[in-house]
Amino acid sequence: MRADRLYLPGVSALHLAPAEVKIAGAVLLVVAVVATPRETVWPYAVFAAGLLALWAAARIPLRWIAPRLLIELPFLVLALLLPFAAGEPRTALLGLSLSTAGLWAAWGIVAKGTLGVGISLTLAATTAVRELPGGLTRLRVPGLIVTIVVLMLRYVDVIADEAARMRLARISRGDDPRSLAQVTATARGVGALFLRSYERGERVHLAMLSRGFTGSVPALGARPAARRDWLAAGAAVLAAAGVCACAWVAR
């Protein structure tokens, strides 16, 4: 399944941990990173060291992580513009007059964004898509939301394939998608893709109902979390919360 393209198979303790523990731990770790004051730099070094340790324990190579971190590139471009756009006070850096508040804001976006994406990639690399329904259900997430998430992960690739086939059909008929003159045709193609996706969703829903679908996605082949799993995740979260608290105290 292409939806599993971010999953990196392995037999590490992180791979074998129940999905609900990893989901809850990832969310709380991101909260701890976001809550840390940006003006204190050393906590982000500690967070980065902990993340590197997780990657080493899960045997996730940096050459796998690095290209996928580029998803935050648009935010990094925004961060580069902030020191020039923000106001007073200003400071001189490399011969340029830059806003102090803009520099701190840019640092916050880069540090927190990179760590957040890294944590998310760690969760994706160690958790198969088929484990998500059970994990979300055991976390008491409403069944409707679980169903939406699972179907979205499954059918985003189907829609992407449909869009690729439509684009190939247009090019084979002499269309140039890069030409501004084809904007109208592109808009019509987007509308046609929306209608096809809607009709496909109706057919899939009817097929699910005819096979006994009751509105909730069953959790198959997954063991519930044991106390030791929650204790291990809790230790990591408490450590991150402690670093965040120390940063606020030492600020």
C-alpha positions in Angstrom: 0.0 0.0 0.0 1.5 3.3 -1.0 0.0 5.0 2.1 2.7 3.1 3.9 5.6 4.8 2.0 6.7 6.6 5.1 6.8 3.4 7.1 10.2 1.9 7.6 9.9 -1.8 8.6 11.9 -2.9 11.6 11.9 -4.9 14.8 13.0 -2.3 17.3 11.2 -1.6 20.6 9.8 1.5 19.0 8.4 -0.5 16.1 6.8 -3.1 18.4 5.3 -0.5 20.8 1.5 -0.2 20.5 0.2 2.5 18.2 -1.8 4.3 20.9 1.3 4.8 23.0 3.3 6.2 20.1 0.5 8.5 19.1 0.0 9.9 22.5 3.7 10.2 23.2 4.3 12.0 19.9 1.6 14.5 20.5 2.8 15.3 24.1 6.4 15.6 22.9 5.4 18.1 20.3 3.4 20.1 22.9 6.5 20.2 25.1 8.7 21.4 22.2 6.1 24.1 21.3 5.8 25.2 24.9 9.5 25.7 25.4 10.5 29.4 25.2 12.4 30.2 22.0 14.7 32.7 23.7 16.4 29.8 25.6 18.5 27.8 23.1 19.9 24.9 25.1 16.6 23.0 25.5 16.4 22.5 21.7 19.8 20.9 21.7 18.6 18.5 24.3 15.4 17.8 22.3 17.5 17.2 19.2 19.9 14.8 21.0 16.9 12.9 22.3 15.4 12.7 18.8 18.7 11.4 17.4 18.8 8.8 20.2 15.3 7.6 19.2 16.4 7.4 15.5 19.4 5.3 16.6 17.3 3.0 18.7 14.7 2.5 16.0 17.5 2.2 13.3 16.1 5.0 11.2 19.1 6.3 9.1 19.6 10.0 8.7 19.7 9.6 4.9 16.1 8.4 5.2 15.0 11.3 7.4 16.9 14.2 5.7 15.0 14.2 2.4 11.6 14.0 4.2 12.4 17.0 6.4 12.2 19.1 3.2 8.5 19.2 3.7 9.0 22.2 6.0 10.9 24.1 3.3 8.1 26.7 2.7 8.1 27.5 6.4 11.9 27.9 6.4 11.6 30.4 3.6 9.1 32.4 5.6 11.5 32.3 8.6 14.3 33.7 6.5 12.1 36.7 5.6 11.0 37.5 9.2 14.3 39.3 10.3 13.9 41.7 7.4 10.2 42.4 7.8 9.8 42.7 11.5 10.3 46.1 13.3 12.4 47.5 16.1 14.6 46.9 17.9 17.3 45.9 15.3 20.7 44.4 15.4 23.6 44.1 13.0 24.5 40.7 11.7 26.9 40.0 8.9 26.7 43.6 7.8 22.9 43.5 7.7 20.4 45.4 9.9 18.0 42.8 11.2 15.1 42.8 13.5 15.8 41.2 16.9 12.2 40.1 17.3 12.3 38.7 13.7 15.5 36.8 14.4 13.9 35.1 17.5 10.7 34.4 15.5 12.7 32.8 12.7 14.7 30.7 15.2 11.5 29.6 16.8 10.0 28.5 13.5 13.1 26.6 12.4 13.8 24.9 15.7 10.3 24.0 16.7 9.2 23.2 13.1 12.2 20.9 12.5 11.7 19.0 15.8 8.0 18.7 15.2 8.5 17.3 11.7 11.2 15.0 13.1 8.9 13.6 15.8 6.1 13.1 13.2 8.4 11.3 10.8 9.6 9.1 13.7 5.9 8.1 14.4 5.3 7.5 10.7 8.5 5.5 10.2 7.7 3.1 13.2 3.9 2.8 12.8 2.2 1.1 9.9 -1.1 2.6 8.6 -3.0 -0.6 9.5 -2.1 0.0 13.2 -3.7 3.5 13.3 -7.4 2.5 13.6 -6.8 0.4 16.7 -4.5 3.0 18.3 -6.9 5.8 17.7 -9.9 3.8 18.9 -8.1 2.8 22.1 -7.3 6.5 22.7 -11.1 7.0 22.7 -11.0 9.1 19.5 -14.6 9.3 18.1 -15.3 6.6 15.6 -16.3 9.1 12.9 -12.9 10.8 13.1 -11.1 7.5 13.0 -13.0 6.5 9.9 -12.2 9.8 8.2 -8.5 9.5 8.9 -8.3 5.9 7.8 -10.2 6.5 4.5 -8.2 9.7 3.8 -4.9 7.7 4.2 -6.2 5.0 2.0 -7.8 7.1 -0.8 -5.4 10.0 -1.1 -3.2 7.7 -3.2 -6.2 6.7 -5.3 -7.1 10.3 -6.0 -3.4 11.1 -6.7 -3.2 8.3 -9.3 -6.5 9.5 -10.9 -5.0 13.0 -11.2 -1.8 11.6 -12.7 -3.8 9.7 -15.3 -5.9 12.8 -16.2 -2.7 14.8 -16.6 -1.1 12.2 -18.8 -4.3 12.1 -20.9 -4.2 15.8 -21.4 -0.5 15.9 -22.3 -1.0 13.0 -24.8 -3.6 15.2 -26.5 -1.2 18.2 -26.9 -1.9 20.0 -23.7 0.9 21.9 -22.0 0.1 22.2 -18.2 2.8 24.9 -17.8 1.1 27.3 -20.3 -1.0 30.1 -18.8 -3.3 29.6 -21.8 -4.4 26.3 -20.3 -5.6 27.7 -17.0 -9.2 27.2 -18.0 -8.6 23.5 -19.0 -6.7 23.0 -15.7 -9.6 24.4 -13.7 -12.0 22.1 -15.6 -9.8 19.2 -14.9 -9.8 20.0 -11.1 -13.6 20.1 -11.2 -13.8 16.8 -13.0 -11.4 15.2 -10.5 -13.6 16.5 -7.6 -16.8 15.0 -9.2 -15.0 11.7 -9.9 -13.7 11.6 -6.3 -17.2 12.4 -4.9 -18.8 9.7 -7.1 -16.1 7.2 -6.1 -16.8 8.0 -2.4 -20.5 7.3 -2.8 -19.8 3.9 -4.5 -17.3 3.0 -1.8 -19.7 4.0 1.0 -22.5 1.9 -0.5 -20.1 -1.1 -0.9 -19.1 -0.8 2.7 -22.7 -0.6 3.9 -23.6 -3.7 1.9 -20.7 -5.6 3.6 -22.0 -4.7 7.1 -20.1 -1.5 7.9 -21.5 0.0 11.1 -19.7 3.3 11.2 -16.5 2.3 13.1 -13.3 0.8 11.8 -12.4 -2.4 13.6 -9.0 -2.8 15.2 -7.5 -6.0 13.8 -4.3 -7.8 14.8 -3.0 -5.3 17.4 -2.3 -5.9 21.1 -3.4 -3.3 23.6 -0.7 -1.3 25.4 0.7 -2.8 28.6 1.7 -0.8 31.7 5.4 -1.0 30.8 4.6 0.6 27.4 2.9 3.6 29.0 5.7 3.9 31.6 8.4 4.0 28.9 6.4 6.6 26.9 5.7 8.5 30.1 9.4 8.7 31.1 10.2 10.3 27.7 7.3 12.8 28.0 8.2 13.7 31.6 11.8 14.2 30.6 10.7 16.6 27.8 8.4 18.4 30.2 11.2 18.7 32.7 13.4 20.3 30.1 10.6 22.7 29.1 10.0 23.6 32.8 13.8 24.2 33.4 13.9 26.4 30.4 11.1 28.6 31.8 12.7 28.8 35.2 16.2 29.7 33.8 14.7 32.2 31.3 
